[in-house]
């Protein structure tokens, strides 16, 4: 896990995002334990409260859950929740601006679909 201390994104959000990425890619499958706050804070050399804030964000989102006295675990369905949230972000951050620019340039939906297909094949 890497933290960009120069980023405008708060450190706790970077931690949450990287844990999400690890869950999404299967590094931490459902119902497995994630590293502890202490492990992460020591490894990243940051305040444990910052790590805990990132983890609590994931708890609030239903991505991980606490087992009292044991640690944090990946919730059942966590990867699906992450995927769904990221698809929404993708739509808002990429698809809508793409459609807006295509409309401004007079590109039809069919032409845009052809461009996407061409991009898929690299031709």
N, C-alpha and C positions, 0 to 999 in steps of 0.2 A: 504494500500500500504506500502510495506516495502523496505527500501533501505539498501543494504549491503555496508557499507563504506569501508570494507576490500577487496572487489571484485576488480579484474582488469578491469571489465566492467565499463566504465564511468557512472556516476550517471545519466546523461541525457538519456543515452541508457537504463538504468534500468527503468527509468520512462516511456519512450516510450514503452518498452516491456510490462510493467505491464498494461499500458493503453490498448495496443493491446490485452492482455490476457482478460481484462475486457470486451472489445468489442466482442471478439471471444466467450466468455462464456455467453454473453447476459446481463451482468451487465449494459452496456450502449448500448441499441439497436440503430439501425440506426435512424438518424435524432433527437436524443436526445442530450441534452447538457452534456458535460463532466465537471468535476470540473474545476474551474478557476485556473490560475497560482498562484494567491494569496492563494486560499484555499489549494492547494497542497503544496506550499512552506511553509506555516504556519504549516500545519499538519505534514509535514516531517522535519521541522526545517532546511530547506536548502534555498539557494539563489534563489529568483524568476527567475533570469536569467538562472539558470540551468534547472529549470522546463520548462521555455519557449523554451529553446534549444531542449528539448525532444519533446515538443508539435510541434515545427516547423518542426522537422523531420517527424512527422506524417502528418503534412499538406503537406509537400513536397512529401510524399508517397501516398497522396490522401486518407488517412484514416480518417482524421478530416478536418474540414474547419472552417474558421472564419466568424462570422456574426458581422460586425462592430458595436461596442457599446453594443453587447449582450453577446458574448462569443464564445466558441468553441463547435462544434457539430460533431457528428459521420456522416460521409458521407454515402450516399446510396451505398451499395455494399462493404462496408468496411470489413465486416467479411469474405466475399469471397476473397478479396484481401489478407487479412492476412493469411487465410487458404492456398491459393495458394503459397504465399511466404514461409510459414512454411513447406509446402510439398516439395518445392525445397530444403530448408535447410535440411530436413529430408533425402532426397535422397542423397545429397552431404555428410552429416555428418554421416549417418548410413548405408544406403543401399550400396553405393559404397565401403566403407571399409569392410562391411560384405561380399560382393561379392569377393573382393580381397583376403580376408582371406580364404573364402570357396575354391576359386581356388587354393590357396597355399596349402590347406589341402587335395585337391583332392575330395572335396564334390561336387557332381553333382547338377544341378538345381532341379532335382526331390528330391534328398535327403534333400536339403535345404528347399524346399517347405514342405516336410514331417516334418522337424524340426519345422518350423513355425506353422504348424497345431497342432503339439504336444504341442507347447508352448501356443497356444490359448486355448486348453482344459485343460492345466495344468497336462498332463499325460506324 
